[in-house]
Amino acid sequence: MPSTTMPMLKTYPKSINLDRAKLAAAIDALNDCAQACTACADACLSEDLVADLTKCIRTDLDCADICTTTVRVLSRHTGYDANLSRSLLEACATACKSCGDECARHADMHEHCRICADACRACERACRDLLATMS
């Protein structure tokens, strides 16, 4: 099923002060990352050596929460606050880097961590790409 992000952005009746293509890419990456992090944390909880994955679970859950908050704010354009959006994107890029690094440490042993690390890296790039377009 194709993403509804760009069609929704196109229906917004006023101007949006962001590059719509980069905004759509960031929103899609944020949603993907939040889902991957939530699923990875759950999979980590099912691993036999769950105690070894405590930090991974924590960073997964933190990253998912930050991505979810960021995507919700970026999806609202009425009364847009560039400073708030910028701060959230920076926090999200930081969380994605941290989570991607942590998941990468376990990627050889756990496929779910490899997938999550990839989603985090893609989301970090999308957040930084959108940040680069903001004035």
Stockholm file with secondary structure:
# STOCKHOLM 1.0

chainA/1-135         MPSTTMPMLKTYPKSINLDRAKLAAAIDALNDCAQACTACADACLSEDLVADLTKCIRTDLDCADICTTTVRVLSRHTGYDANLSRSLLEACATACKSCGDECARHADMHEHCRICADACRACERACRDLLATMS
#=GR chainA/1-135 SS CCCSHHHHHHHCSSCCSSCHHHHHHHHHHHHHHHHHHHHHHHHHHHSTTGGGGHHHHHHHHHHHHHHHHHHHHHTCCTTCCHHHHHHHHHHHHHHHHHHHHHHHHHTTTCHHHHHHHHHHHHHHHHHHHHHHHCC
#=GC SS_cons         CCCSHHHHHHHCSSCCSSCHHHHHHHHHHHHHHHHHHHHHHHHHHHSTTGGGGHHHHHHHHHHHHHHHHHHHHHTCCTTCCHHHHHHHHHHHHHHHHHHHHHHHHHTTTCHHHHHHHHHHHHHHHHHHHHHHHCC
//
